[in-house]
Amino acid sequence: MNFAKNDVHADASVNWQHVAEKHLSKKNIAARRWISFHESTNRYHARNGVCYGKFQLDISYLHGDKSKKNQELTANRYVASRYGSWVNAKKFWQRHHWY
């Protein structure tokens, strides 16, 4: 996506959830949505100790950027590196009640 530098509202109109899910399978999308609902009821501003946002990531993973875009894309990177897939992350969550 190519936005004009002076168009500050363009980024806000993007559905970052759909962008982040674009290359995921239906099973991974379902697992991703299940986790975000169970972690924060899909609230981007949810806070629990050092965990923040829709996916309740350690706030340090966001590097000061709490935007929807950063939360959605950082969650994908975190899950890919730690579990390999959202389906695996959900299985872990169901056993441990965290991921």
Phi and psi in degrees as a GROMACS rama.xvg file:
@    title "Ramachandran Plot"
@    xaxis  label "Phi"
@    yaxis  label "Psi"
@TYPE xy
-119.299  109.375  ASN-2
-105.964  145.345  PHE-3
-65.0334  142.376  ALA-4
-60.7349  -31.3472  LYS-5
-93.0483  2.6101  ASN-6
-93.1107  85.2322  ASP-7
-71.349  -18.1845  VAL-8
-92.4361  -13.5421  HIS-9
-60.6305  -44.5901  ALA-10
-63.0928  -36.3915  ASP-11
-68.0572  -24.4122  ALA-12
-84.4741  -9.03624  SER-13
-78.2873  136.099  VAL-14
-88.0447  95.5237  ASN-15
-68.7215  -25.736  TRP-16
-61.2246  -46.1262  GLN-17
-66.0256  -37.7951  HIS-18
-62.3381  -45.9251  VAL-19
-67.1008  -25.7987  ALA-20
-94.4042  -2.91789  GLU-21
-51.9082  -41.311  LYS-22
-105.192  14.5733  HIS-23
-94.2424  151.994  LEU-24
-71.7646  165.102  SER-25
-60.44  -37.2411  LYS-26
-66.3574  -39.8419  LYS-27
-70.2615  -36.4346  ASN-28
-63.1072  -44.8682  ILE-29
-62.7835  -42.0474  ALA-30
-65.6329  -41.1669  ALA-31
-61.5726  -45.4668  ARG-32
-68.2564  -35.3711  ARG-33
-61.8315  -46.8656  TRP-34
-63.1078  -47.0496  ILE-35
-63.2072  -35.4718  SER-36
-67.8747  -44.2791  PHE-37
-72.0109  -26.9037  HIS-38
-80.1914  -38.6675  GLU-39
-147.23  8.78942  SER-40
47.8155  40.9258  THR-41
63.3528  28.8217  ASN-42
-97.3136  121.365  ARG-43
-68.6812  -19.8567  TYR-44
-107.238  11.6418  HIS-45
-63.9186  143.84  ALA-46
-137.588  137.653  ARG-47
-148.68  96.7597  ASN-48
62.738  -123.937  GLY-49
-87.8298  -1.3787  VAL-50
-92.1256  142.391  CYS-51
-142.253  144.189  TYR-52
90.7  -171.086  GLY-53
-57.9644  -36.6462  LYS-54
-105.118  4.96493  PHE-55
50.7201  49.6062  GLN-56
-78.2529  151.216  LEU-57
-55.927  128.467  ASP-58
-57.9219  -25.9332  ILE-59
-65.5949  -25.8905  SER-60
-66.2762  -22.9284  TYR-61
-86.0965  -9.20016  LEU-62
49.4759  41.5816  HIS-63
82.9684  -5.14876  GLY-64
-106.099  100.477  ASP-65
-92.6259  14.7164  LYS-66
-63.0772  157.846  SER-67
-58.1773  -44.2407  LYS-68
-56.0702  -50.6012  LYS-69
-66.134  -39.8853  ASN-70
-62.1011  -46.0264  GLN-71
-63.3769  -47.1653  GLU-72
-75.897  -36.1393  LEU-73
-66.0868  -38.6996  THR-74
-60.5233  -41.4896  ALA-75
-61.9402  -44.1008  ASN-76
-64.7625  -43.189  ARG-77
-59.6366  -50.8387  TYR-78
-65.3305  -41.9975  VAL-79
-60.9474  -41.8758  ALA-80
-76.575  -32.8397  SER-81
-90.6384  -38.5734  ARG-82
-119.804  -17.3535  TYR-83
88.1243  -28.4204  GLY-84
-161.564  161.258  SER-85
-68.1586  -32.8584  TRP-86
-61.39  -45.0956  VAL-87
-65.2031  -38.2175  ASN-88
-63.8113  -40.5901  ALA-89
-64.4431  -42.226  LYS-90
-59.6376  -43.052  LYS-91
-62.3464  -46.2089  PHE-92
-58.1056  -42.5754  TRP-93
-65.2502  -29.5453  GLN-94
-81.3766  -34.5972  ARG-95
-116.403  -12.3701  HIS-96
64.9169  27.7031  HIS-97
-162.506  167.763  TRP-98
